[in-house]
């Protein structure tokens, strides 16, 4: 009799083969299925890289990865998947990968409208332990989840079926996550009127308007919370204050502009909302460990020259 572990391993192996084939020569691939992306890395990383992670489920089908949010580090592999419930600046690192067995992963972005609809139909399961206050959590990858992801990926070989079947399979995947041991955590963020959803709306505004001045009071009003309550829940979910969050977004975007669009540091600083290039340089050096000029030169060297220098904000799982 085939065990659950064997079933999961069969699906995982086939998923790895699909992703390996489609990402040959690429670090990242946005597929023809909306919200589905593949990731590959041929070597383990010696240090963490900064990124912005969108609300999503991230699965590793080969290798191991870690994501660090504040003081918390989440390691995930073929047995564990990562749920990110908000747009979060974090640090990621591939822990296990080599040319023979590269790191291979997939990310499915959450459709919050669909998630909200499914929550109304999902049975309520009382959490067996206190809910995490973080915007990231780990879940156990089941054979059913692997099977659904495999069927979704297989649709890439049937492009005419994608518009009809992909939304249905993604609903199944979201359902399986909602009914997993982390379902209660997602309910807490997605449910209408919840404090998590209110903070998420303020974060969505910040992400779209990172270059604009704002006050914590205005963000709290947007979230329909008092200033102290908003600040408390924002820090719990993101491990940083609203000001630190905006600063991280600005610096990541400035780095992308300098790498991908060959923009000089002062122009990039003004573009993302800084009024003082010297302040920008100080904060950039504090975050990335080198001055803007030195850091960009190092990144170009790692990536093989300016023409390879595209770093996407949010590239990440």
N, C-alpha and C positions, 0 to 999 in steps of 0.2 A: 504494500500500500504506500502511495506517495505521501510524504509528510508535507506540512505547510512550508517548512524551511526549504524543501526540495522544489516545491512549486514556485516559491519566491526566487530561488536561485535560477530556475529555468527562465523566468521572465527577465530577471536582472541581466543574465548573460545575453539574451537576445536584444535587450535595450542597449547594452554596452556596444554590441556589434553595430547596431543602427547608428548610434551617436559617433562611434569611432569612424565609420564610413563617411558620414556627412560632415565631420569637422576636420578631416585630413587637411593639414596646412593652415588651420584657423584656430584662434583662441576662443572665438565666440560666434554663434550663428543664430540669427533670428529666423525662425522657420515660417513657412506659409500658413501655419496655424497661429492665429492671433494670441499673443501672450505666452507662447511656447518658445523657449530659447535653449540652446545647447552650449556647454562650456567644455573646454579641453585645456590641459596643461601637461606638457611632457616632462617637466621636472618639478620636484618639490621646491617650495620657496624657502629662502633662508630668513625672511622677515615678512612682516605683515604689510599689506597694501590698503590704503584708504579707499572706500567706496561708499556709495549710497544704495541701500537695498530697498526695493519697492515691496509693497504687500504681496506676498507670494509664498509658494511652497517650493523648497529646493531639495532635490534628491541627488545623492551621489550613487552612481551605478558602478564606479570603479575608483579606488583610491580613498583618500580621507581629506577632510577640509575642516578648518575652524573659522568661526566668526566671533569677533570680540566686540561687545557692546558695554562701554564703561569698564567696570571691573569684572564683568562676567564673560567667560569664554564658552562657546558652544561648539563641541566637536561632533561632526556627523560623518557617516560612512554608509555602506550599503544597508545597514540595519536601522539607521536613524535618519529622519528627515528634519529639515529646519522650517519652521513657520515664522514668517515675519509679518506682523499685522499692521505696521505703519511704515512710512518712508523714514528710514533710519540711516544716518551716517555711521559706519562701523569700520572695523579692520578685519580683513580676511587673509587667510593663508592656506595654501595647499600643503598638506603635511606628508602625503604619500603619492608619489608619481615618478615614473621614469619613462624612457622612450619605448620600452617593450610593453609596459602597462601604464599608459598615461592616465592622469586624472580625467574622468568623464562625469559630467553632471547635467541635469536638466532643471529648468526653472519654469514654473507655471504661475503667471501673475493671477492674483485673485480678482474676480469680478465681484465687487462689493454689493452690487445690486442683486446679483444671483445669490450671493451668500446670505443676504438679508431675507430673501424669499425662502431659501432652504431652511433657515433657522426656524421659521414659523412651522415647518413640517417635521423638524427633527425632534425626537423624544428628548425630554429633559433628563439629563443624567447628573446627579449630584456629584460634585468633585470629590474624589477620595482623599485629596490633600488640598492645602490652601493654594489658591491660584497665584501664579507668578504675576508680579507687577511689571514685568518687562515686556517690551514689544517683540521679543524673540523667545521662542520655546522650541524644544525638541520633541518629536514624536517617534514612535516605533513604526517602521515600514512593514506593512502586512502584505501577504500574497495578493490580496484583493486590490490593494493600492498599486502594487507593481503591475498587475494584470491590466488594470484600467489605463495606466500610463503607457504600457506597451501597445495597447490598442489605439491610443491617441497618436503615438508616434508612427505606427503603421499606416495611418491615414495619409501620411506624406507621400506614400506610393499610390494613393488614390485621390488625386487632387480634386476630381469632380465630386467626391463624397465629403470633402472637408466642410463646405458650408452647412451641410445637413447634419452630419454625424459628430463633428468636433464639439459643437456646443453641448450635445447630449453627453458625450464622454467627459467633458470638463465638469459638467454638473455632477456626474457620478464621482469624480475625483474630489470635488469640493464636499460632497455629501460624506464621503468616507473620512475626510479630514474632520468635518464637523461632528461625526459620530465616533471619532477616535478619543483617546484619553485626553487630548488637548482641545476637544470641542468646546468645553466650557470656557476656555480662555478666549477662543474666537468669538463666542457669543458675547463675552464681556466687552469686546472692542466693537463688534459690528452691530449689535442690537440698537435699534432706534432709541434715542434718548439716553443712552449710556454715556458715562463720563469718558470712556475710551473713544467713542465715536466723536464726541465733541472735541476732544483734543486732536483727533485725526483730521477733522475739518480745518482746525487752525494750522496744523502741520501742512496740509494741502495748500493752504493760502501762502504759508511761508515758502514752500518749495517753488511756487509760481512767482513769488514776489521777493525773492531773497535779496535783490538789489535795492529794495526800497526801505526807508526808515520806518520803524514801527515802535510801538510801546507795548509792554506786557499788558497794560490795561486794555488796549484795543484788541489784543489777541484774546484776552479773558472775556471781553464783551462778545467777541465773535463766537466763543465757545459757551457763552451764557453761564459763566462761572465767576465767582469772586476771584480777585487777583491771586490771593494766597492759595485757594483751592486749585486754580488752574496751574500755577507754578509747581505745586506739589505733584499733581498728576502728570504733568509734562515731564518732570524730572524722573518720576518713577518709570514711565514708559520708555523714555529715550536715554536715560542716564546722563542728561545734560540739561542746562537751562535753555529757555527760548533764545537768548542772546548767543549762547555757545553754539546752538543748533544752526542759527542763521550764519554765524561766522564760518562754521565748517562747510556749509553749502557754498558760501562765497569763495572760499579758498579752493575748494575742489573745482568749481567752475572756472576760476582764474587759471588753475593749472591746466585744465582742458583747453582753454583758449590759447595759452602759450604753447602747448604741445601740438594741438591739432590745427591751429590757425596761425601759428608762428607770430603771435602777438607779443609785443614787448611788455615788460612787467608793469610799467606805469599805466599803459593803455588798458591792460587787463584789470588792474586795480580799480580804475575809474569805471570800467565797464560793469564790474560786479557790485559797485556801490560804495567803494572806499573813497574818502575825500583826501586822504593823505597816503601817498606812495610809501613813505617811511614807516607808517603804522602797518600798512599792508606787508611790507618786507619783514618787519619784526614778527608779525603774527604768522606769516607764511613759514618763516624759518623755525618758529616754535613748533608748528604742526608737522612739517615735513623733514625737519632736521638739517636743512640747508637753505641758503638764500635762493630766491626764485631763479636767478641765472644759473647757479651751480646745480640746483635740483633738475632744471630742464635739460641742461647739458648731460647730466648723469642719465636721465631717462632716455634721451635720444641715443646715447651710447648703448644702453641696454637693448633698445628696440631696433638698432641698426641704422640710425640716421633720421633726419627730419621727415623724410617721406613716409617713415613708419610710425611717426609720432602722433598717433591718435589715441587719446585716453578718454573714453566716454564716461561722463558723470552718470553713476548708477550702474556701471559695468560691474556687475558682480557677482554672482553666486559661485 
